[in-house]
Amino acid sequence: MSKTLYLSLKPKPFRDIISGKKKEEYRENKPHWIKRLFDKNGLRFDEIFFRNGYTRDRPFVRVELKGYEIDDVDGVIILKLGKILEVKIDENIM
């Protein structure tokens, strides 16, 4: 069974993921994200459910999470995106 991370995105990065331009998602390397993303065995999730907006019937894309890197220079956690597993979009978003 997949473990899913739920994140909200603005329209441009959301479109870029669907189109295949965006292959990484960045989060600050801060205690909040460390606690949310990792457990004692490493990365807690194997897919990300990206939502665009906050309405009940919002567009979404579900993407495989292939791994991560920690960039100490820029202070970010880089989540490596894999294949798109599912998409629901409104034509107005594209």
Buried (B, 14 or more C-beta within 10 A) or exposed (E): EEEEBEEEBEEEBBBEBBEEEBBEBBBEBEEEBEEEBBEEEEBBBBBBBBBBBEEEEBBBBBBBBBEBEEEEEEEBBBBBBBEEBEEEBEEEEE
